């Protein structure tokens, strides 16, 4: 009868140094990733805006609205009334979607494009006298700056978290959806 020996339990500390380093590397990566994520979440949105990419609303609203193929209205029309959220990032930094895109306040009373913003929340108001498709390209034309900024290429786009395969300009606004654009430096 032979004596059976059970193998000694494996201890990384008893392994050769290169093996210990290889085993420790994934743990270190996971720890660094978790720590980075915790810092980003703790910093919140204010940290994302600190870099200062700004695209203000166009000053020549009526001309930009016409360039987008739309007509300025004397009052907001509500036969079609939907809201879409737009999030914009440039090189990972959040860009504020400005108030008054598509609203001309230069006269005695404001005039409105069927596509406009009232504030800086990223809420896009689609308010029209008729139901039809309005596109992100029209809004970006009204806004004036994002596609004309030579620092960045065409954006990558997501609709409700799903990647958009086509041209971002072709995204049609739908009620309750969130559109995310990510611009990267050239």
C-alpha positions as CSV (number, residue, x, y, z in Angstrom):
1,X,0.0,0.0,0.0
2,X,1.4,3.4,-1.0
3,X,0.8,6.5,0.9
4,X,-1.2,9.1,-1.0
5,X,-0.1,12.7,-0.7
6,X,-2.5,15.5,-1.3
7,X,-1.0,18.4,-3.2
8,X,0.0,21.5,-1.2
9,X,-2.5,24.3,-1.7
10,X,-1.3,26.9,-4.2
11,X,-0.1,30.1,-2.8
12,X,0.8,32.9,-5.1
13,X,3.5,34.0,-2.6
14,X,5.3,30.7,-3.1
15,X,5.2,31.0,-7.0
16,X,8.1,32.4,-9.0
17,X,8.1,36.2,-9.2
18,X,7.0,36.5,-12.9
19,X,4.0,34.3,-12.2
20,X,3.0,36.4,-9.1
21,X,3.2,39.6,-11.2
22,X,1.0,38.1,-14.0
23,X,-1.6,37.0,-11.4
24,X,-1.6,40.4,-9.7
25,X,-2.0,42.5,-12.9
26,X,-5.7,41.7,-13.5
27,X,-6.5,42.5,-9.9
28,X,-4.6,45.8,-10.2
29,X,-6.5,46.6,-13.4
30,X,-9.8,45.9,-11.9
31,X,-9.0,48.0,-8.8
32,X,-7.8,51.0,-11.0
33,X,-10.9,50.7,-13.2
34,X,-13.2,50.7,-10.2
35,X,-11.4,53.6,-8.5
36,X,-11.5,55.6,-11.8
37,X,-15.3,55.0,-12.1
38,X,-15.9,55.9,-8.5
39,X,-14.0,59.2,-9.0
40,X,-16.0,60.0,-12.2
41,X,-19.3,59.3,-10.5
42,X,-18.4,61.3,-7.4
43,X,-17.3,64.3,-9.5
44,X,-20.7,64.4,-11.3
45,X,-21.6,66.5,-14.3
46,X,-19.6,69.5,-13.2
47,X,-16.4,67.7,-13.8
48,X,-17.4,66.9,-17.3
49,X,-17.9,70.6,-18.2
50,X,-14.7,71.9,-16.7
51,X,-12.8,71.7,-20.0
52,X,-15.0,74.4,-21.6
53,X,-16.1,73.4,-25.1
54,X,-18.9,75.8,-25.8
55,X,-21.2,76.1,-28.8
56,X,-23.6,79.0,-28.2
57,X,-26.8,79.4,-30.1
58,X,-26.5,81.2,-33.4
59,X,-27.1,84.9,-33.2
60,X,-28.9,85.1,-36.6
61,X,-31.8,82.8,-35.6
62,X,-34.2,83.6,-38.5
63,X,-31.4,83.0,-41.1
64,X,-30.4,79.7,-39.5
65,X,-34.0,78.5,-39.3
66,X,-34.5,79.3,-43.0
67,X,-31.2,77.5,-43.8
68,X,-32.6,74.4,-42.0
69,X,-35.6,74.5,-44.3
70,X,-38.1,75.7,-41.6
71,X,-40.2,78.8,-41.2
72,X,-40.4,81.1,-38.2
73,X,-43.8,81.2,-36.5
74,X,-45.3,84.0,-34.5
75,X,-46.6,81.6,-31.9
76,X,-45.8,78.1,-30.8
77,X,-48.0,75.6,-32.6
78,X,-49.1,72.5,-30.7
79,X,-50.8,70.2,-33.2
80,X,-47.5,68.3,-33.0
81,X,-46.0,68.6,-29.5
82,X,-43.2,66.3,-28.5
83,X,-39.9,66.5,-26.6
84,X,-36.6,64.8,-27.2
85,X,-33.5,65.0,-25.0
86,X,-30.2,65.8,-26.7
87,X,-26.8,65.1,-25.0
88,X,-23.6,66.4,-26.6
89,X,-20.0,65.5,-25.7
90,X,-16.8,66.8,-27.3
91,X,-13.7,64.7,-26.5
92,X,-15.6,63.3,-23.5
93,X,-16.6,66.7,-22.0
94,X,-20.3,67.5,-21.9
95,X,-21.3,70.4,-24.0
96,X,-24.3,72.5,-22.9
97,X,-27.1,72.6,-25.4
98,X,-27.9,76.3,-25.2
99,X,-31.3,77.9,-24.5
100,X,-33.1,79.7,-27.4
101,X,-31.9,77.6,-30.3
102,X,-34.7,78.4,-32.9
103,X,-36.2,81.3,-30.9
104,X,-35.7,84.8,-32.2
105,X,-36.1,87.3,-29.4
106,X,-34.9,90.3,-31.4
107,X,-38.4,91.8,-32.1
108,X,-41.2,93.0,-29.8
109,X,-42.4,89.4,-29.3
110,X,-40.5,86.1,-29.7
111,X,-40.8,84.1,-32.9
112,X,-40.3,80.3,-32.9
113,X,-39.0,77.6,-35.2
114,X,-41.0,74.4,-34.9
115,X,-37.7,73.0,-33.4
116,X,-36.4,74.9,-30.4
117,X,-35.0,74.9,-26.9
118,X,-36.2,77.0,-24.0
119,X,-33.4,76.3,-21.6
120,X,-30.1,74.5,-21.2
121,X,-31.5,71.1,-20.1
122,X,-31.0,69.6,-23.6
123,X,-34.8,69.3,-24.1
124,X,-35.7,69.8,-27.7
125,X,-39.2,71.0,-28.2
126,X,-40.9,70.0,-31.5
127,X,-44.0,72.2,-31.7
128,X,-45.6,72.3,-35.1
129,X,-48.9,73.0,-36.8
130,X,-48.6,69.6,-38.6
131,X,-47.3,66.1,-37.8
132,X,-44.2,65.5,-39.8
133,X,-40.6,64.3,-39.4
134,X,-38.2,66.9,-38.0
135,X,-34.5,65.8,-37.9
136,X,-31.4,66.4,-35.8
137,X,-29.8,67.9,-38.9
138,X,-32.3,70.7,-39.0
139,X,-31.7,71.4,-35.3
140,X,-27.9,71.4,-35.7
141,X,-28.3,73.8,-38.6
142,X,-30.4,76.1,-36.5
143,X,-27.8,75.8,-33.7
144,X,-25.2,76.8,-36.2
145,X,-21.9,75.7,-34.6
146,X,-21.4,72.0,-34.0
147,X,-20.9,70.8,-37.6
148,X,-19.0,74.0,-38.5
149,X,-16.4,73.7,-35.6
150,X,-13.2,72.6,-37.4
151,X,-11.7,71.0,-34.3
152,X,-14.1,68.0,-34.5
153,X,-15.2,65.5,-37.1
154,X,-18.7,64.2,-37.6
155,X,-20.2,62.9,-34.4
156,X,-20.9,59.4,-33.4
157,X,-24.6,59.1,-32.4
158,X,-26.8,56.9,-30.2
159,X,-30.6,56.9,-29.9
160,X,-31.8,55.6,-26.5
161,X,-28.4,54.0,-25.9
162,X,-28.4,52.1,-29.3
163,X,-25.6,53.1,-31.8
164,X,-26.9,54.9,-34.8
165,X,-25.4,53.5,-38.0
166,X,-26.2,56.3,-40.4
167,X,-25.6,60.0,-40.6
168,X,-26.6,61.7,-37.4
169,X,-28.3,64.5,-39.4
170,X,-31.0,61.9,-40.4
171,X,-32.2,61.1,-36.9
172,X,-35.9,61.9,-36.6
173,X,-37.0,63.3,-33.4
174,X,-39.4,61.0,-31.4
175,X,-41.2,61.8,-28.2
176,X,-39.3,60.7,-25.1
177,X,-36.1,59.6,-26.8
178,X,-32.6,60.6,-25.9
179,X,-30.1,61.3,-28.6
180,X,-26.4,61.3,-27.7
181,X,-23.7,62.8,-29.9
182,X,-20.0,62.3,-29.3
183,X,-17.6,64.5,-31.2
184,X,-13.9,63.6,-31.3
185,X,-11.0,65.9,-32.2
186,X,-9.7,65.5,-35.7
